[in-house]
Amino acid sequence: MHHEYMVQIVQPLAVRRYMGLIDSAQASRVLAETHTAAVRYSGKDYWGDSSNKLAWLIPELAALFPDAKFVHLVRDGRKVASSYFHKLGDECYDEVSTRVFRAHVEDPVRNPAPPPEKKYWWPLPLGCHPDADRFRNFDQFQRIAWHWSEINRVILKALAQLAPSRCQFVRLEDLRSSPGVARALYDFLNLSYRDENFAAFARPHNVNRPQDKLLDATQRAQFDSIAGAMMERLGYSSREEYVVNY
C-alpha cells in the first residue's frame, strides 16, 4: 500500500487533467508508465495507493484497471481544512505559488511551467466554472476549503459512473469508532479481518506535526459559505467540530 505514489509525476498530471490542459489519452499514457507498470512488477496479490491526487483521474484509472476498487474515504471538511492550513503551510495554495501557477496557466509562453513541487500544483477553477471569479479573491484558507469541496464533488461524480460493486464510501470518523465499519471495508477489499485490526484506526499515524486547531469564527464562516453544501451531502452538517486526541 502506497501513499501518494509517484506524487511529483501524478500531482501535476492530475491538476492538468482536471483543468482540461491535457486530455484523457495523455493522462492514461502517463498512468500506464507509472501505476500500470508498478502493479505489473510488484509481485504482490494486492496493490493500492492512498492519494487524493488520484481523485482527478478516476475515469482513467477505472479504464486501465477494470478490476480495481475505489474507496472514497472522507473526513470532516473542517478538520481537513484546518490541517492543510496549519500543517502544510507553504505547500498548499500559498499566495506566491498560486500566483506563479496561475500566471503559467494564463500565459504558458511567457511563463513556463513551475517545477513539479507540491506547492505549485493545486487546481484552479477556470473559464466557465461557477467558482472561477470568486476564487480569484480567496485567501489561502478559502482556497483550501474550496479544494475539499471540489475534490469530493469530482469523486462523487466519477464514482457514480462505475458499478456500485467497485466503490465504497467511508467516513474516517466512523472507521475509527465502529468495528463494523472497519470490517465492512476489509470485506469490500477482499481482505481477511481480525478483531485486532480495528486498533490501527484508533489514533492517527504518520503525523509529522501532531497538533489540532479548531476553526476560528472567520474561518468557520468562510468554510460554511464555500463547503457547507458538501458537508451536508456527505453527512457532516449535523456533527459538531471535534478535537483530535493525539
Residue pairs with C-beta under 8 A, 6 or more apart in sequence:
1 48
1 49
1 50
2 47
2 48
2 49
2 50
2 51
3 49
3 50
3 51
3 206
4 10
4 11
4 49
4 50
4 51
4 53
5 34
5 35
5 38
5 49
5 51
6 34
6 35
6 38
7 51
7 53
7 118
8 116
8 117
8 118
9 30
9 34
9 116
10 34
10 51
10 53
10 54
10 57
11 53
11 116
11 118
11 121
12 113
12 116
12 121
13 22
13 27
13 30
13 31
13 57
14 27
14 53
14 54
14 55
14 56
14 57
15 21
15 56
15 121
15 122
15 123
16 22
16 27
17 24
17 27
17 56
17 57
17 60
18 56
18 123
18 154
19 105
19 123
19 124
19 126
20 126
21 105
24 59
24 60
27 57
27 60
28 60
28 63
28 64
31 57
31 60
31 61
31 64
32 64
35 49
35 61
35 64
35 65
36 64
36 65
38 47
39 47
39 65
46 189
46 191
50 73
52 151
54 61
55 151
55 154
55 155
55 158
56 123
56 151
56 154
58 70
58 154
58 155
58 158
58 159
58 162
59 158
59 161
61 68
61 70
62 68
62 70
62 158
62 161
62 162
62 166
68 166
69 166
69 167
69 168
69 188
69 189
70 159
70 162
70 166
70 167
70 168
71 167
71 168
71 170
71 185
71 188
71 189
72 155
72 156
72 159
72 167
72 168
72 169
72 170
73 170
73 171
73 172
73 175
74 152
74 169
74 170
74 171
74 172
74 234
75 171
75 172
75 173
76 172
76 173
76 231
76 236
76 239
76 241
76 242
77 145
77 148
77 149
77 152
77 223
77 227
77 230
77 231
77 234
77 236
78 214
78 215
78 220
78 223
78 231
78 241
79 212
79 241
79 242
79 244
80 148
81 141
81 144
81 145
81 148
81 215
81 219
81 223
81 227
82 212
82 213
82 214
82 215
82 219
83 212
84 92
84 144
84 147
84 148
85 92
85 140
85 141
85 144
85 219
86 209
86 211
86 213
87 208
87 209
87 211
90 96
90 97
90 119
91 118
91 119
92 118
92 119
92 122
92 140
92 144
93 122
93 140
93 143
93 144
93 147
94 119
94 140
95 140
97 114
97 119
97 120
97 122
98 122
98 124
98 140
98 143
100 111
100 114
100 120
101 114
101 120
101 121
101 122
101 124
102 124
103 110
103 111
104 111
104 112
104 113
104 114
105 124
105 126
114 120
114 121
122 143
122 147
123 147
123 150
124 135
125 131
125 132
125 135
125 146
125 150
126 132
131 146
131 150
135 143
135 146
138 146
141 219
141 222
141 223
142 222
142 226
145 222
145 223
145 226
145 227
146 226
146 227
148 227
148 230
149 226
149 227
149 229
149 230
152 230
152 233
152 234
153 230
156 233
159 167
168 184
168 185
168 188
170 181
170 185
171 181
171 234
171 235
173 239
173 242
174 181
175 181
175 182
175 185
175 201
176 201
176 202
176 203
179 195
179 198
182 193
182 197
182 198
182 201
183 193
186 192
186 193
186 197
187 193
203 245
203 246
204 210
204 244
204 246
207 246
210 246
211 246
212 243
212 244
212 246
214 241
214 243
215 223
215 241
224 231
228 237
231 237
